[in-house]
Amino acid sequence: MAVDCLVIGGGVIGLTTAWRLAQQGFSVRVCDQSTPGREASWAGAGIMPPGYPGGLGDPLTQLTAQACALWPQLSAELLDATGIENEFHPCGGLELSLGTREDLLEYRHCWTAIGARTQWLEPGEVQELEPAFSGSEAAFLLPDLSQVRIPRHLRALLRACELAGVLITPDCPVTGWSSRNGRLDAAVTPTSEIAAGQFIVTAGAWSSQLLAQAGVTMEIVPVRGQIVLLEPSSVKLTRVIERDRRYIVPRRDGRILIGSTEERTGFEKGNTEAGIAGLLEFAATICPALRSAPVEKCWSGLRPCAVRGRPFIGPVPGWENLLVATGHFRSGLHLSPVTAEILVSRMQKKPLTPQWASFGI
């Protein structure tokens, strides 16, 4: 039987959307080309900054602010529904600079301009907060930066979907569409056709290929990110430390995560010797004691980068029952609650608020 909605792509955005739709009474099915939640969503570090420093008039700033407001509620709901703790907590973050002190001051101003709390720290003050830090440089603190343990968050979402009646189908790639008169009838898979009243594509870096089968052009580039996880050791850090696009993330269990590369290698996944060595050296320049910390494992993922610089969220032109949410790049986890809200609103035929119109195709 046809479901009300077929979500194609079982990452964090697809699962959050499916759960929220089921809570509103829709019958929902999620199909994923492999194992749900094991692509870009799984590969991330779980860092959630307290906003987006793009200026108050930037729609992405507004979208991120709404996402930040939703995360505590989302985490509490998941815990209540499933009993699974996703370890969401505001750990705070230290921002360092690759450039001059003036560059860092200017970057701090970008955060204060959107209303984020910040605190300037001289080198000695940085070491007071994080004794393992060995640098002789200033930083600024983002006390409201948060993190979540992504594998646990995904387990909670999968369980919440199951309890809400969502049918999840792994190893089910969509290869095309069955349609007539501007409306999709079914998603075509290698073994069957899956009928639905509404279709939502949340397939990450693979979304543009899927939508091309519906005659829609969307520029999404896969960007590989490699990550290293260190075993628990005597090195103790409390806050996330970021410099440019790389970061050190301390977990509550003593493990420390180091990321991430940004590599345009097409759909080639996997770790490289050079990529891992570069991450370990980056961490050692900030905290030399990490140089001797044992590596537990490494992994990588393909982030969906929208060439235009902002994600695609909303209806697909030319199709009355097709929605898309992709191109979130490094912010898919962070923006998943508000992205799901927008998609649920579209399913309920509510009008799109003006500030979200810029995320359409």
C-alpha positions as CSV (number, residue, x, y, z in Angstrom):
1,M,0.0,0.0,0.0
2,A,1.1,3.6,-0.7
3,V,2.3,5.5,2.3
4,D,1.6,9.2,2.8
5,C,5.3,10.0,2.5
6,L,8.4,8.3,1.2
7,V,11.6,9.8,2.6
8,I,14.6,8.9,0.4
9,G,17.8,9.0,2.5
10,G,18.0,7.8,6.1
11,G,20.5,10.3,7.4
12,V,19.9,12.6,10.3
13,I,17.7,15.0,8.3
14,G,15.7,12.2,6.8
15,L,15.1,10.4,10.1
16,T,14.3,13.6,12.0
17,T,11.8,14.5,9.3
18,A,10.2,11.0,9.2
19,W,9.8,11.0,13.0
20,R,8.2,14.4,13.1
21,L,5.8,13.5,10.2
22,A,4.8,10.3,12.0
23,Q,4.1,12.3,15.1
24,Q,1.7,14.4,13.0
25,G,-0.2,11.3,11.9
26,F,1.3,10.7,8.5
27,S,2.2,7.2,7.4
28,V,5.9,7.3,6.5
29,R,8.5,5.0,5.0
30,V,12.3,5.7,4.8
31,C,14.4,4.0,2.2
32,D,18.2,4.2,2.2
33,Q,20.7,3.0,-0.4
34,S,22.8,1.3,2.4
35,T,22.5,1.4,6.2
36,P,20.5,4.3,7.5
37,G,22.5,6.9,9.2
38,R,25.9,5.5,8.2
39,E,27.0,8.1,5.6
40,A,27.7,11.8,6.2
41,S,25.6,11.9,9.3
42,W,27.6,9.2,11.1
43,A,30.9,10.7,10.0
44,G,30.4,14.2,11.6
45,A,31.9,15.4,14.9
46,G,28.7,16.6,16.4
47,I,29.8,20.3,16.9
48,M,26.9,22.8,17.1
49,P,28.0,26.4,17.3
50,P,25.7,29.0,18.9
51,G,24.6,30.4,15.5
52,Y,25.9,31.3,12.1
53,P,28.1,34.4,11.9
54,G,26.8,35.7,8.6
55,G,25.0,38.8,9.7
56,L,21.5,39.2,11.1
57,G,19.9,39.6,7.7
58,D,21.3,36.4,6.3
59,P,18.6,33.7,6.1
60,L,21.2,31.1,7.1
61,T,21.8,33.0,10.3
62,Q,18.1,33.0,11.0
63,L,17.8,29.3,10.2
64,T,20.7,28.4,12.5
65,A,19.3,30.5,15.3
66,Q,16.0,28.5,15.1
67,A,17.9,25.2,15.0
68,C,19.9,26.2,18.1
69,A,16.6,26.9,20.0
70,L,15.2,23.5,19.0
71,W,18.0,21.2,20.0
72,P,17.4,21.1,23.8
73,Q,13.8,20.2,23.2
74,L,14.6,17.6,20.5
75,S,17.2,15.9,22.8
76,A,14.8,15.8,25.7
77,E,12.0,14.3,23.6
78,L,14.2,11.6,22.2
79,L,15.4,10.6,25.6
80,D,11.9,10.5,26.9
81,A,10.6,8.5,23.9
82,T,13.5,6.0,23.6
83,G,15.6,6.1,26.8
84,I,18.7,6.7,24.7
85,E,20.9,9.6,25.9
86,N,22.5,11.4,22.9
87,E,24.9,13.4,25.2
88,F,23.8,16.8,23.9
89,H,25.4,19.4,26.1
90,P,26.8,23.0,25.9
91,C,30.5,22.3,26.4
92,G,31.7,25.6,25.1
93,G,34.3,26.2,22.4
94,L,37.6,28.0,22.0
95,E,38.2,29.8,18.7
96,L,41.8,30.2,17.6
97,S,43.1,32.0,14.5
98,L,45.4,31.1,11.6
99,G,46.1,34.7,11.1
100,T,46.8,37.8,13.2
101,R,45.3,38.9,16.5
102,E,43.3,41.5,14.4
103,D,41.9,38.7,12.3
104,L,40.7,36.9,15.4
105,L,39.1,40.1,16.8
106,E,37.3,40.7,13.5
107,Y,36.0,37.1,13.6
108,R,34.8,37.5,17.2
109,H,32.9,40.6,16.1
110,C,31.0,38.5,13.5
111,W,29.7,36.4,16.4
112,T,28.9,39.3,18.7
113,A,27.1,41.0,15.8
114,I,24.5,38.1,15.7
115,G,24.0,38.2,19.5
116,A,26.3,35.3,20.4
117,R,28.0,35.4,23.8
118,T,31.8,35.6,23.5
119,Q,34.7,36.2,25.9
120,W,38.2,37.4,24.8
121,L,41.0,35.4,26.4
122,E,44.7,36.3,26.5
123,P,47.2,33.4,26.2
124,G,47.4,32.9,30.0
125,E,43.7,32.8,30.4
126,V,43.4,30.2,27.7
127,Q,45.7,27.9,29.6
128,E,43.8,28.5,32.8
129,L,40.7,27.2,31.1
130,E,42.5,24.3,29.3
131,P,45.8,23.5,31.0
132,A,46.6,21.0,28.2
133,F,46.7,23.8,25.6
134,S,50.3,24.8,25.0
135,G,49.9,27.8,22.6
136,S,51.0,31.3,23.3
137,E,48.1,32.9,21.5
138,A,44.9,34.6,22.3
139,A,41.5,33.1,21.7
140,F,37.9,33.8,22.3
141,L,35.4,31.6,24.0
142,L,31.9,30.7,22.7
143,P,30.4,29.4,26.0
144,D,27.1,28.3,24.3
145,L,28.7,26.1,21.7
146,S,27.3,22.6,22.1
147,Q,28.1,19.0,21.0
148,V,26.1,15.8,20.6
149,R,27.4,12.2,20.3
150,I,26.2,11.5,16.7
151,P,26.1,7.6,16.8
152,R,23.9,7.8,19.9
153,H,21.7,10.5,18.4
154,L,21.2,8.4,15.3
155,R,20.3,5.3,17.4
156,A,17.8,7.4,19.3
157,L,16.2,8.7,16.0
158,L,16.0,5.2,14.6
159,R,14.3,3.9,17.7
160,A,12.0,6.9,17.8
161,C,11.0,6.3,14.2
162,E,10.4,2.6,14.9
163,L,8.2,3.4,17.9
164,A,6.2,5.9,15.9
165,G,5.5,3.4,13.2
166,V,7.9,4.5,10.5
167,L,8.9,1.7,8.1
168,I,12.7,1.8,7.5
169,T,14.1,-0.1,4.5
170,P,17.9,-0.4,4.3
171,D,19.8,-1.4,1.1
172,C,17.1,0.1,-1.1
173,P,18.5,2.5,-3.6
174,V,16.1,4.6,-5.7
175,T,17.2,4.5,-9.3
176,G,14.3,6.5,-11.0
177,W,10.7,7.6,-10.9
178,S,7.3,6.6,-12.2
179,S,5.3,9.7,-13.0
180,R,2.4,11.3,-14.9
181,N,1.1,14.8,-15.5
182,G,3.7,16.5,-13.2
183,R,3.1,14.2,-10.3
184,L,5.3,11.3,-9.0
185,D,3.5,8.0,-8.6
186,A,6.4,5.9,-7.3
187,A,10.1,5.7,-6.6
188,V,11.7,3.0,-8.7
189,T,14.2,0.6,-7.0
190,P,16.1,-2.4,-8.5
191,T,13.4,-4.8,-7.2
192,S,10.2,-2.8,-7.0
193,E,8.3,0.5,-7.2
194,I,7.4,2.2,-3.9
195,A,4.2,4.3,-4.2
196,A,3.6,7.3,-2.0
197,G,1.5,10.4,-1.9
198,Q,4.5,12.7,-1.3
199,F,8.3,12.2,-1.8
200,I,11.1,13.8,0.1
201,V,14.7,13.5,-1.1
202,T,17.2,13.8,1.8
203,A,19.9,11.8,0.2
204,G,22.9,14.0,0.9
205,A,25.6,14.1,-1.7
206,W,23.6,11.7,-3.8
207,S,20.6,13.9,-4.0
208,S,21.5,15.7,-7.2
209,Q,21.9,12.4,-9.1
210,L,18.5,11.3,-7.9
211,L,16.8,14.5,-8.8
212,A,18.5,14.5,-12.2
213,Q,16.3,11.4,-12.9
214,A,13.4,13.8,-12.5
215,G,14.9,16.4,-14.8
216,V,16.0,18.7,-12.1
217,T,19.5,20.2,-12.0
218,M,21.0,20.9,-8.7
219,E,24.7,21.5,-8.0
220,I,25.7,19.4,-5.0
221,V,29.4,18.5,-4.7
222,P,30.6,15.7,-2.4
223,V,33.4,16.8,-0.1
224,R,35.3,14.2,1.8
225,G,36.0,14.7,5.5
226,Q,38.5,12.5,7.4
227,I,38.4,12.2,11.2
228,V,40.6,10.6,13.8
229,L,39.4,9.3,17.2
230,L,42.0,8.9,20.0
231,E,41.7,6.4,22.8
232,P,41.2,7.8,26.4
233,S,44.5,9.0,27.8
234,S,45.9,11.3,30.5
235,V,45.2,14.3,28.2
236,K,42.2,16.2,29.6
237,L,40.3,18.8,27.6
238,T,36.9,20.2,28.4
239,R,35.9,22.4,25.4
240,V,35.9,22.1,21.7
241,I,39.0,23.8,20.2
242,E,38.7,25.2,16.6
243,R,41.1,26.7,14.3
244,D,39.8,27.6,10.8
245,R,38.1,24.5,9.5
246,R,39.7,22.0,11.9
247,Y,38.8,21.1,15.5
248,I,39.5,19.0,18.6
249,V,36.4,17.6,20.3
250,P,36.7,16.0,23.8
251,R,34.1,13.4,24.7
252,R,32.8,12.8,28.1
253,D,34.3,9.3,28.1
254,G,37.8,10.6,27.7
255,R,38.1,10.0,24.0
256,I,39.2,12.9,21.8
257,L,38.1,13.4,18.2
258,I,40.2,15.3,15.6
259,G,38.9,16.6,12.3
260,S,38.4,17.3,9.6
261,T,39.8,17.5,6.1
262,E,37.9,19.1,3.2
263,E,38.7,17.2,0.0
264,R,36.9,17.2,-3.4
265,T,37.6,13.7,-4.4
266,G,34.2,12.9,-6.0
267,F,32.5,9.9,-4.4
268,E,35.8,8.4,-3.2
269,K,35.5,7.7,0.5
270,G,38.2,6.3,2.8
271,N,41.1,7.5,4.8
272,T,44.5,8.5,3.5
273,E,47.9,8.5,5.2
274,A,48.4,12.1,4.4
275,G,45.0,13.2,5.6
276,I,45.3,11.4,9.0
277,A,48.9,12.6,9.5
278,G,47.8,16.2,8.8
279,L,45.1,15.9,11.4
280,L,47.4,14.5,14.1
281,E,50.0,17.2,13.4
282,F,47.3,19.9,13.7
283,A,46.2,18.5,17.1
284,A,49.8,18.2,18.3
285,T,50.5,21.9,17.5
286,I,47.7,22.9,19.9
287,C,48.2,20.2,22.5
288,P,51.6,18.4,22.2
289,A,50.6,15.7,24.7
290,L,48.2,14.4,22.1
291,R,51.1,13.4,19.9
292,S,51.6,10.2,22.0
293,A,47.8,9.5,22.5
294,P,46.9,6.1,20.8
295,V,44.7,6.2,17.8
296,E,41.5,4.2,18.3
297,K,40.1,4.4,14.7
298,C,39.7,6.7,11.7
299,W,36.8,7.2,9.3
300,S,35.6,9.5,6.6
301,G,32.3,10.8,5.1
302,L,31.1,12.7,2.1
303,R,29.5,16.0,3.0
304,P,26.9,17.4,0.5
305,C,28.2,20.9,-0.4
306,A,25.8,23.1,-2.3
307,V,27.8,25.2,-4.8
308,R,25.6,28.2,-4.2
309,G,26.6,28.3,-0.5
310,R,23.3,27.5,1.2
311,P,21.2,24.3,1.4
312,F,18.2,23.4,-0.7
313,I,15.0,23.0,1.4
314,G,11.5,23.0,-0.1
315,P,9.5,22.0,-3.2
316,V,11.0,20.9,-6.4
317,P,9.8,22.9,-9.4
318,G,7.8,21.0,-11.9
319,W,6.6,18.4,-9.4
320,E,3.6,18.9,-7.2
321,N,4.5,16.2,-4.7
322,L,8.3,16.3,-4.5
323,L,10.3,18.0,-1.7
324,V,14.1,18.1,-1.2
325,A,16.4,18.9,1.7
326,T,20.1,18.7,0.9
327,G,23.3,20.7,0.5
328,H,23.8,21.4,4.2
329,F,27.5,20.7,4.0
330,R,29.0,20.8,7.5
331,S,25.7,21.8,9.2
332,G,23.4,18.9,8.4
333,L,23.2,17.7,12.0
334,H,22.9,21.2,13.4
335,L,20.2,22.2,11.0
336,S,18.2,18.9,11.1
337,P,15.5,20.0,13.6
338,V,14.6,23.2,11.7
339,T,14.9,21.5,8.3
340,A,12.4,18.9,9.5
341,E,10.0,21.6,10.7
342,I,10.0,23.2,7.3
343,L,9.4,19.9,5.5
344,V,6.6,19.0,7.9
345,S,5.0,22.4,7.3
346,R,5.1,21.8,3.5
347,M,3.5,18.4,4.0
348,Q,0.8,20.1,6.0
349,K,0.3,22.6,3.1
350,K,1.2,25.5,5.3
351,P,2.5,28.6,3.5
352,L,6.3,29.1,3.4
353,T,7.4,32.0,5.5
354,P,9.4,34.6,3.5
355,Q,12.7,34.0,5.2
356,W,12.8,30.4,4.1
357,A,12.1,31.1,0.5
358,S,15.8,31.6,-0.3
359,F,16.4,28.0,0.4
360,G,14.2,26.8,-2.5
361,I,15.6,25.5,-5.8
